[in-house]
Amino acid sequence: MEVLKLILKNALRHKLRTSLTVLGLVVATLAFGLLQTVVGAWYAGADAASNTRLVTRNAISLVFPLPLSYENSIRGIEGVTGVAYANWFGGIYQEPKNFFPQLAISGRSYLDLYPEFVLDEDQRAAFLRDRKGCVVGSKLAAQYGFKLGDVIPIKGTIFPGQWEFVVRGIYDGRQETTDTSQFFFHWDYLNETLLKTSKRRGNQVGLYVVRIDNPDNAAAISGAIDRQFKNSLAETLTETEKAFQLGFVSMSEAIVVAIRVVSFVVIVIIMAVMANTMAMSARERLAEYATLKALGFGPGFLALLIFGESLLIALVGAAIGIVLLFPVAHAFSAKMGTLFPVFEIAPQTLLLQALAALTVGIVAAIAPTLRSMRVNIVDGLRSIG
């Protein structure tokens, strides 16, 4: 207990310097945690992907469509228990900055493949009845104030024209990691319009979502689907939903790597600041350490004092940074809107923050500890700090 009191008094001896060091640790720990959460949000879609769903797209690129006639062929492959299809719409709501995922889906079959989308039965029925109906995620509805019955005008980009949709349902996520920022409407509505305005683009889909009976057979079923359409005018590439999502992440991999690097650079910088603080403290106390040695206290006791002070400062700064991460992450998520559909602080992030602070405290104390242990009693007593 007396040692703890001595460590605390040493830490508070220079209150301004200690306060500024703690502040730096708070900022560094907070920045580290926020950047790690951003990286986690980048991979949220892949992490939440189902291992019983496959995605089939055009082998050349996602921008090239597939014929609607492929549905029955895929459904007939052994191991397939459900098939749905969708088109990326890519329209503009009010202004270009209002980006959110918009998908024309195959109605009932698509919703059946995504049980993680929790939709009231009455709302589901209303959506299936209304050709112009749409279903929006709860996060998207909260951001733009969408309510049941609202008419949402969207300007088409991939599919030109002014489109109007009626909100018939607002879905929630079964888990916190479920994406609730999406906008779904009927593929039939899109297709009927295209058959009138651009018949060549009709009866085509962007991708198929395939449910399988056993995740262990994913590779075999994927191969069977792709062989079915080999040498056709629209060959396919089938992969797991997770691999499909990771394909999008890989397009911005350089950004993700840069964010990771920056998060660790922040820790290295604060480690240098912390080491300098502890070095200054040790240099000022050489005479005290020499006195303790003369009184019979060994090097281990001196190491305990220095490491204890360093760890105390580091852990206090980390604790404040970890506590502040929650409101800051919430505010950041609200500001980003649907750019990060899932923005949750992972337990691993909190653990990394604590480990980073612990590492900073230990590393910063090594040099001053070695110096104090090696100080000669006579030279130390002559020291004036």
WOGIQUI-V333326 format. One record per residue. N is the residue number from 1. RES is the residue in three letters. SS is DSSP state (~ for helix, > for strand, _ for the rest). BURIAL is b if it has 16 or more other ideal C-beta (glycine too) atoms within 10 Angstrom, else e. Layout:
N;RES;SS;BURIAL, N;RES;SS;BURIAL
This chain:
1;MET;_;e, 2;GLU;~;e, 3;VAL;~;e, 4;LEU;~;e, 5;LYS;~;e, 6;LEU;~;e, 7;ILE;~;b, 8;LEU;~;e, 9;LYS;~;e, 10;ASN;~;b, 11;ALA;~;b, 12;LEU;_;e, 13;ARG;_;e, 14;HIS;_;e, 15;LYS;~;e, 16;LEU;~;e, 17;ARG;~;e, 18;THR;~;b, 19;SER;~;e, 20;LEU;~;e, 21;THR;~;b, 22;VAL;~;b, 23;LEU;~;e, 24;GLY;~;b, 25;LEU;~;b, 26;VAL;~;b, 27;VAL;~;b, 28;ALA;~;b, 29;THR;~;b, 30;LEU;~;b, 31;ALA;~;b, 32;PHE;~;b, 33;GLY;~;b, 34;LEU;~;b, 35;LEU;~;b, 36;GLN;~;b, 37;THR;~;b, 38;VAL;~;b, 39;VAL;~;b, 40;GLY;~;b, 41;ALA;~;b, 42;TRP;~;b, 43;TYR;_;e, 44;ALA;~;b, 45;GLY;~;b, 46;ALA;~;b, 47;ASP;~;e, 48;ALA;_;b, 49;ALA;_;b, 50;SER;_;b, 51;ASN;_;e, 52;THR;_;b, 53;ARG;>;b, 54;LEU;>;b, 55;VAL;>;b, 56;THR;>;b, 57;ARG;>;b, 58;ASN;>;b, 59;ALA;_;b, 60;ILE;_;e, 61;SER;_;e, 62;LEU;_;e, 63;VAL;_;e, 64;PHE;_;e, 65;PRO;_;b, 66;LEU;>;b, 67;PRO;>;e, 68;LEU;_;b, 69;SER;_;e, 70;TYR;~;b, 71;GLU;~;b, 72;ASN;~;e, 73;SER;~;e, 74;ILE;~;b, 75;ARG;~;e, 76;GLY;_;e, 77;ILE;_;b, 78;GLU;_;e, 79;GLY;_;b, 80;VAL;>;b, 81;THR;>;e, 82;GLY;>;b, 83;VAL;>;b, 84;ALA;>;b, 85;TYR;>;b, 86;ALA;>;b, 87;ASN;>;b, 88;TRP;>;e, 89;PHE;_;b, 90;GLY;_;e, 91;GLY;_;b, 92;ILE;>;e, 93;TYR;_;b, 94;GLN;_;e, 95;GLU;_;e, 96;PRO;_;e, 97;LYS;_;e, 98;ASN;_;e, 99;PHE;_;e, 100;PHE;_;b, 101;PRO;_;b, 102;GLN;>;b, 103;LEU;>;b, 104;ALA;>;b, 105;ILE;>;b, 106;SER;_;b, 107;GLY;_;b, 108;ARG;~;e, 109;SER;~;b, 110;TYR;~;b, 111;LEU;~;b, 112;ASP;~;e, 113;LEU;_;b, 114;TYR;_;b, 115;PRO;_;e, 116;GLU;_;e, 117;PHE;>;b, 118;VAL;>;e, 119;LEU;_;b, 120;ASP;_;e, 121;GLU;~;e, 122;ASP;~;e, 123;GLN;~;b, 124;ARG;~;b, 125;ALA;~;e, 126;ALA;~;b, 127;PHE;~;b, 128;LEU;~;b, 129;ARG;~;e, 130;ASP;_;b, 131;ARG;_;e, 132;LYS;_;e, 133;GLY;>;b, 134;CYS;>;b, 135;VAL;>;b, 136;VAL;>;b, 137;GLY;>;b, 138;SER;~;b, 139;LYS;~;b, 140;LEU;~;b, 141;ALA;~;b, 142;ALA;~;e, 143;GLN;~;b, 144;TYR;~;b, 145;GLY;_;e, 146;PHE;_;b, 147;LYS;_;e, 148;LEU;_;e, 149;GLY;_;e, 150;ASP;_;e, 151;VAL;>;e, 152;ILE;>;b, 153;PRO;>;e, 154;ILE;>;b, 155;LYS;>;e, 156;GLY;>;b, 157;THR;_;e, 158;ILE;_;e, 159;PHE;_;b, 160;PRO;_;e, 161;GLY;>;e, 162;GLN;>;e, 163;TRP;>;b, 164;GLU;>;e, 165;PHE;>;b, 166;VAL;>;b, 167;VAL;>;b, 168;ARG;>;b, 169;GLY;>;b, 170;ILE;>;b, 171;TYR;>;b, 172;ASP;>;e, 173;GLY;>;b, 174;ARG;_;e, 175;GLN;_;e, 176;GLU;_;e, 177;THR;_;e, 178;THR;_;b, 179;ASP;_;b, 180;THR;_;b, 181;SER;_;b, 182;GLN;_;b, 183;PHE;>;b, 184;PHE;>;b, 185;PHE;>;b, 186;HIS;>;b, 187;TRP;~;b, 188;ASP;~;e, 189;TYR;~;b, 190;LEU;~;b, 191;ASN;~;b, 192;GLU;~;e, 193;THR;~;b, 194;LEU;~;b, 195;LEU;~;e, 196;LYS;~;e, 197;THR;~;e, 198;SER;_;e, 199;LYS;~;e, 200;ARG;~;e, 201;ARG;~;b, 202;GLY;_;e, 203;ASN;_;e, 204;GLN;>;b, 205;VAL;>;b, 206;GLY;_;b, 207;LEU;>;b, 208;TYR;>;b, 209;VAL;>;b, 210;VAL;>;b, 211;ARG;>;b, 212;ILE;>;b, 213;ASP;_;e, 214;ASN;_;e, 215;PRO;~;e, 216;ASP;~;e, 217;ASN;~;e, 218;ALA;~;b, 219;ALA;~;e, 220;ALA;~;e, 221;ILE;~;b, 222;SER;~;b, 223;GLY;~;e, 224;ALA;~;b, 225;ILE;~;b, 226;ASP;~;b, 227;ARG;~;e, 228;GLN;~;b, 229;PHE;_;b, 230;LYS;_;e, 231;ASN;_;e, 232;SER;_;e, 233;LEU;_;e, 234;ALA;_;e, 235;GLU;_;b, 236;THR;>;b, 237;LEU;>;b, 238;THR;>;b, 239;GLU;>;b, 240;THR;>;b, 241;GLU;~;b, 242;LYS;~;b, 243;ALA;~;e, 244;PHE;~;b, 245;GLN;~;b, 246;LEU;~;b, 247;GLY;~;e, 248;PHE;~;e, 249;VAL;~;e, 250;SER;~;e, 251;MET;_;e, 252;SER;_;e, 253;GLU;~;e, 254;ALA;~;e, 255;ILE;~;e, 256;VAL;~;e, 257;VAL;~;e, 258;ALA;~;e, 259;ILE;~;e, 260;ARG;~;e, 261;VAL;~;e, 262;VAL;~;e, 263;SER;~;b, 264;PHE;~;e, 265;VAL;~;e, 266;VAL;~;b, 267;ILE;~;b, 268;VAL;~;e, 269;ILE;~;e, 270;ILE;~;b, 271;MET;~;b, 272;ALA;~;e, 273;VAL;~;b, 274;MET;~;b, 275;ALA;~;b, 276;ASN;~;e, 277;THR;~;b, 278;MET;~;b, 279;ALA;~;e, 280;MET;~;e, 281;SER;~;b, 282;ALA;~;b, 283;ARG;~;e, 284;GLU;~;e, 285;ARG;_;b, 286;LEU;~;b, 287;ALA;~;b, 288;GLU;~;b, 289;TYR;~;b, 290;ALA;~;b, 291;THR;~;e, 292;LEU;~;b, 293;LYS;~;b, 294;ALA;~;e, 295;LEU;_;e, 296;GLY;_;e, 297;PHE;_;e, 298;GLY;_;e, 299;PRO;~;b, 300;GLY;~;e, 301;PHE;~;e, 302;LEU;~;b, 303;ALA;~;b, 304;LEU;~;b, 305;LEU;~;b, 306;ILE;~;b, 307;PHE;~;b, 308;GLY;~;b, 309;GLU;~;b, 310;SER;~;b, 311;LEU;~;b, 312;LEU;~;b, 313;ILE;~;b, 314;ALA;~;b, 315;LEU;~;b, 316;VAL;~;b, 317;GLY;~;b, 318;ALA;~;b, 319;ALA;~;b, 320;ILE;~;b, 321;GLY;~;b, 322;ILE;~;b, 323;VAL;~;e, 324;LEU;~;b, 325;LEU;~;b, 326;PHE;~;e, 327;PRO;~;e, 328;VAL;~;b, 329;ALA;~;b, 330;HIS;~;e, 331;ALA;~;e, 332;PHE;~;b, 333;SER;~;b, 334;ALA;~;e, 335;LYS;~;e, 336;MET;~;e, 337;GLY;~;b, 338;THR;~;b, 339;LEU;~;e, 340;PHE;_;b, 341;PRO;_;b, 342;VAL;_;b, 343;PHE;_;b, 344;GLU;_;b, 345;ILE;_;b, 346;ALA;_;b, 347;PRO;~;e, 348;GLN;~;e, 349;THR;~;b, 350;LEU;~;b, 351;LEU;~;e, 352;LEU;~;b, 353;GLN;~;b, 354;ALA;~;b, 355;LEU;~;e, 356;ALA;~;b, 357;ALA;~;b, 358;LEU;~;e, 359;THR;~;e, 360;VAL;~;b, 361;GLY;~;b, 362;ILE;~;e, 363;VAL;~;b, 364;ALA;~;b, 365;ALA;~;b, 366;ILE;~;e, 367;ALA;~;e, 368;PRO;~;b, 369;THR;~;b, 370;LEU;~;e, 371;ARG;~;b, 372;SER;~;b, 373;MET;~;e, 374;ARG;~;e, 375;VAL;_;b, 376;ASN;_;e, 377;ILE;~;e, 378;VAL;~;e, 379;ASP;~;e, 380;GLY;~;b, 381;LEU;~;b, 382;ARG;~;e, 383;SER;_;e, 384;ILE;_;e, 385;GLY;_;e
